[in-house]
Amino acid sequence: MQYLGGALEVVMMKEFFIFTRSGGKYGMGHLSRMIQLGMALRLLDRDVTIITNEDSLSHVPDRGIGLYTSNNEDELPSVIINSALSMRRLDSDPVLIIDDKFVSNGDLGDIDYSCDMVAVDLPHAQSSRYDLLVLPNAHMSMIDLETCNFTGDNLLYGRDYILTGGRKDNGLVYNKDPKSTIVSFFAGASDPYNELSLLFKYSNALPGRIGRVYMYGAQADVSRYKYFDIMPFNHGLIEISSLFVTMWGVTMYESLAMGIPTLSILRDEKDIPRAKELSRASDGALSYLEPGFTHMQLHRQIRGELEAADWLKRRSEYAVKFVDGLGADRLAMELSGRY
């Protein structure tokens, strides 16, 4: 409860519920960034509950965030959300944040409770269902702003709202020793058949130094990889890397937020326009390799980027200007002010 203008005017604080899932087809990125948003809201003394699947249990930190889980993958999102909302602690209508690309606008019609609805990174969201659309990624090709039915105060758009699980320490200076080059390669849920890990193994065996390679995936997925000694995802490994190689998604933004030049390897032609836009918007801090590449091309690309030491250092500076890791804090302040 918050008092404004003395004891006569009272504003009821709203409770926040965040619906997102992880593991398997969902990956880990959506949960990762919603945890960051949840922790930022908790710092503003707001009540937060994450509604998720059982795979996410071990990933949500015990920092005052409530947790509601369902162990039935076939259960409809509306059923899970209704069960969670029935346990709300405050009398005021809650705020429901959806960050799950598998939730359709139709799924939301069966929610039994009155609530303010916020869509995060869902270009297909309709204003008839949601009160607010947040597009935190600087993907100009994701949505046609001219035909978008969210306008004005109902649309938060741009790179100021990029949500990540990592942030560059202000005291960290990008000064990697080329003799101890480290390349980190993250595949996670995006490499279901070990295709890229095998390509990476072959490229690293070619003549010409790349340096020490760490290969790792999302914690739930590490058992799939046969070609490397795999370790669970670790932000500390990104931080000491000279170059971070990844597929797409939140880890790409996390590495940029930590000031690490990043190479995104694309698997789908539809990602090319977005990769071009992000490369332009980040002043080249993000580079990319288009689909259909061979292990020799991958090797040549990585080696070429590592050999451009001065350019790597400038890319580090551009990366932090593009993604400063404060997107969750900005969004939490915005949501707390609205609700």
Disulfide bonds with the S-S distance in Angstrom:
none
